[in-house]
Amino acid sequence: MLLNITRENHTPLHQAERERDRLPPISSHSSSGLDRGPKLPYPSLNFISNHRKEDGSHSISSQFILPGIRHGRELPPICPNVRLKHQHQHRITVDNLPPEVRARFATDPVMPLRTKTVKEFQEDIERATVSGDWKHVHDFYLTTFGSFLELNAAFKKDASPPFNTIEDSGINTKFINAVYDALSLTPPDAQRAVLKGIVNSLLREWKGRRTKDDLRAYFILVQNPQCTSPATYVIYAHLLRQIAALAEADHYFLMHWFKKLSQKRFKQLVERLHLFISTRLFPVKPEELPPMAKCSWWIPSATKVLSLLNAANIISSTPILPFVDFYNPTLDHTDFMEDYRIWQTQGNSTRFTFCQFAFILSTVVKKAVIQKDSEQQMISMARQSLVDKVSRRQRVDMSLLFLNIKVRRLQLVSDSMDELTRNRADLKKKLKVSFVGEAGLDMGGLTKEWFLLLIRQIFHTDYGMFTFFNDSHCHWFSSWKCDNFSEFRLVGVLMGLAVYNSITLDISFPPCVYKKLLTPPVVPCDLDLPVGMATLTLDDLQQVMPDLSHGLAELLSYEGNVEEDFCTTFQVSQEELGVIKSYNLKPGGDKIPVTNQNRKEYVQLYVDFLLNKSIYRQFTTFYYGFHSVCASDALMLLRPEEVEILVCGSPNLDMSSLQKAAQYEGYSKTDPTIRAFWDVVLGFPLELQKKLLHFSTGSDRVPVGGMADLNFKISKIDASTEWLPISHTCFNQICLPPYKNKKELKQKLTIAISNAEGFGLE
């Protein structure tokens, strides 16, 4: 006997809507007349309302429209013998049922016993493929996806154990993969059965916290490959919303289960979510999707689920995917500055912005945000200088709109320090550089050369500020102590100016420097708070001092008696300007032996000493120099790796890409001179290719957007073939006379790019 059991209703409109929205499961047969109307490849679904519970989580109490039925109110009654009474009268409830028809409600439903194996399922598929009789397979899909309980019964390794740990989801992954891989081979009715079952599960009215079996069901459903089709996006969106609305503890479990997936399955999940977001933003056929106004929660839900996968990727011992795989290039074509403005003013409030989930924004977007933010600050600084001059009735000089640096080549470092110190208030203006005695007008080329020469001189080992490690091919801060660390501030300012003015630098810092530079990403108001004290590990030390890192790793894994065999204490020594100095890693460290019990503490303190404490004053000065220029909220959007790319660009040259993106003036790409040029350049060793890039653009690094962003141009000059090639680094342009042959071109080009420093005559 079926009964319509509901709460009492007292006519409020919202309550009436909630009662209306409680719909029966989609029937898999047509006895109730639900199959009226045109048949579709997937059920046509339309969840309209987007109610929010008092606790802030979303509820799926939504109008649900089936094919051929114009309105939810036209659905047949759940039981034809029970008719709804008028709203002002009481409905049938559990309380007013006679005792003999009351049924006991099981608090913990008993899980059905399902014993089908992967082999048996695959044999079923093979038999159905040969015979054409898919009924057995159809019934399996219909039953398995009919409820969360059935999903667990089919795919749980064992029905008895609870599997309530983050380490093991308890799911037979091999079986899930086989079932989903075979789904595309089945007839449409079997595929529809899966979708109908998912709808039934999502329409279930939840009470209380989700169980681990519920989480397992979500974990299974989100891997459904059907969700790549826009026809299933309404169902997929509601699945994502329910996952996004789970409690933090539930997200923690899902995150750890996701990281156990194979790289192939994990990547499919990420790509599926990106496709969903991109299609919702820019649908190929807008009529296939509900209006954006009625599903504005789709993209936030998908992005939140994508953030779980990103977190799983981060906590994995080895990243499953490179972080760039989480970029969505579609967002490059949105109004990301408006998104940034909203995020700046409202932060991580209830209003969704992509900036809250910065991992999804590409480096191209982040660079553009920083540039536009920098431009606004530059304009603001220039405007203020102009207003101050006018208000004091002083003559307006257009040079006040720029940060003007004038230096001598022979006193490059000292002149640069003096100029930057004197113009400290103008660091956020547009940079213009001139060299004393040289007739160059800076349209960008002189600025690039100034950076290149200054960085080369400061980082030279003879200068003493930085130590170069041959094993790791990187520079590190010298730990010598002195009274004045202003030159480290200069390096920080240079890096900040490079980002601010979109210049790439040839700096070989290890990745941990950029972690420290973002610790914190915004300068604290309290200047007494420590900065640059990042939490670093042996992996970070490996990138700076690989031999020492290897030795410490061996200490941690040593199986003998550490105290007797190593005879080490919590005191370390290092050389500073030829003098060996000792430091205690903790109070009284010289008297505390390193043992099997405390060796982990010793290694962590040693790493912290080398990468943080021993260079604290040097790095603090460097940190404040960088942030004196790049004081922007946009830095909070960046990963350390992205800061490195913004500062240094990419060292990976791809001359074939440069050839494809090259523009020509006076030549065409089929001219003999151009063909000879590319034959020569593509045959150059890497060192000469770098020199060519530096000769043409003023830098030997590739910018964030790749070679195409260089706007590289080859122009023809009507000059004698005795002339060497000429470059205009301001415009990334190289000018070639029409050389007679490839040999002559190679000779002249090699001479030009190997002697490319200087501008004009002294």
C-alpha positions, 0 to 999 in steps of 0.5 A: 500500500502506497501512502502520500506521507507529508508534513502538515501544511499551513498554506504559505506559498514557499511551503506549497512550492516545496511540497510541489517540488517533491517529485517521484523518481523517474520511472524506467517504464511507461505504465504511469504515462511518463513517456509521453512526448518526443523521445530524447537521447537523454531526459530533458531536465530543468531545475529552476529554483536555487533555494538556499538553506539557513546554514548556507548550503544549497538545496535541490528543492527545485522544479523538475520537468520531464519530457512531454509534461508541461508542469510539475503539477500535471504529474500523476499522483504517487498513489491513485487511491490517495487524493490531496485535500485542500491546502487549508485541511490537514494532509495524511501524516504518520501521526494520524495513521491507524496503528495497523498500517504504520510501518517502522522506518529503518534508520540504517538501510540494509545494503543489498548483496551484489557479487558481480565481478569485473570479469563477469561484467565484461563477459556480459558485455561481450555476450550482449555485443554478439547476441544483440540482447542488452536486457541483462546489461540494461538491468544492471545499469538501471539497478546499480545507478538507482540509488546511492545504496545500490552504488555502494553495493555494486562498487564497494570492495566489501559490504561489511567494513565501513572504510571510513579512512582517507587512505582507502575509499573502499571502492573497487576502482577497476570495476568502476572503470570497466562499467564506465568504459563500457557505457558508451558501447551500450544502447541509448536506453541503458545510457538513459537508465544511468542518467535517470538513476542519478536524477533519482539519487540527487532528488533524495531529500537529505536529513543530517550529515552525509555518510561515508557511503554517500561520499563514495556515491558522489565519488563514483558519480562525478567520474561519469563520462556522460557528463562531457555532453551538454545534454547532461549538463543540468544533471551534472550541475546539480551533482556538482552543487551537492558536492560543493555544498558538502561539509569541510570534513567531507571535502577532506575525504574526497580530496584524499580519495581523488589523489588516489586516482590514476593520472588518466582518470584524474586528468579526465575529471579536470578536463571535464570540469574545464569543458563544463565551465567553458561551455557555460561561459561561451555555449556553442548552442545557447539553446541547449542550456538554460538561461544564465540567469537561472543557473548562475550557480553552475560555474561557482559549483564547478569551480569549487569541485575543481578546487578539490582536485587542485588541492588533491594535486597539491597534497600528492607526494608527486603532483599528478598533473602540472599546475598549468593543467588547471588553467582555463584558457577560456577565462583569458577572454572574460572581463578578468579586470572586473572580476579582480576589482570585485575581489579587491573590494569584497574579498572572499565574500559570498559573491563568487569571483575567479580570483578566489580560485586563482589556480584556474587563472592562467599566467597570461591573465595574472600578468595582464592583471598586474600590468593593468594594476601597475598602469593604474598606479603609474597613472595615479603617481604621474597625475599626483606629481602633475597636480603638485607642480601645478598647485605650486605654480611651477613649470611642468616638465614632462620628465616628471611623469617618468622614473628617470635613471641616468647612469655611467657604464663604468659605475653602473651599480653605484650610479643605479643605487644612487638614482633609485634611492634619490627617486624612491618616491617615483618607483611606480612611474614608467621607467626610462634609462639613459647612459651618459655619453650615449645618444640613445632615446629610450623606447624600451631597448635601453631599459632592457640593456640596463637591467641585463648589465646590472644583474650580470654585474651584481650576481657575479661571484666576485661581487660577493653578494651571491654565491653560485652553486655549480651543482644546482646552477643557481645563486643564493644569498651570501650569509656574511654579516655587515652593517649595510644591506642596501645592495640587497634592497637594490636587487629587490627593487630591480626585480620589482621594476622588472615585473612592473615594467614587463621586463624579463631578467636572467636570474638563477634563483632557486624556487624557494626564493619565490616562496619566501618572496610571497611570505606574506604576499602583501607587506604586513602593517606591523613592520616588526613581524618577520617576513620571508620566513617560509616553511621549507623542507629538504626538497627545497634544500635539494634545489640549492645544495643537493649534496648537503640535502642528500647527506641529511636524507641519509641521516634520516634513513640511517638504520644504525645508532645515529648518536654513536656513528655520526657524533653530531650535535645541534651546532652547525658551522659555515664559512663566512669570508674565509672564517669558519663560524659556528651557530647553535640550532637551538639553545645549548645546541652544542651540548645536545647530541643528534640521536635517532629520536631527535634527528627529524628535528635536527634536519628541520632546524638545519634547513630552516637555519640555512634557508631562512635564519642565516640570511634573514637580514639580507632577504628582509632587505631584498623583500622590502625592496621588491614590495616597494615597487610591486605592492599589489593585491594581485601578488596574492593570486600568484604561485611562487612558480608564476612569480619566477616566470613573471620575473625571469620569463622562460629560458626554453627557446623555441626558434621554430615558434619565433619563425612562425610568429615573425613579421616581415617588412620589405621582405616576404617569408619566401625571399632567399635572404629570409630562408637563409636567415632561418636556416642559419638561426635554426642551426645555431647552438643554444648560446648563439640563439640566446645572443640573437634574441638578446641582440633583437629584443634586449633580453635572451628570455621568453616572455609569459605569452611565448615567442608570439608575444615578442612581435618579432619583425625582420625588416629590409634595409637598402644598404651595402651587403658589407654592413652588419645587421642592425637591431631596434630592441625597442621594437624587437626588430632586426634589419637585414641588408639583402645578403648574397648568400647564406655563408655571408649572412651567417658571418655578418649575423654572428659578428653582430650578435656577438658584439651587441653591447653599447648604444651609439658612440661615447 
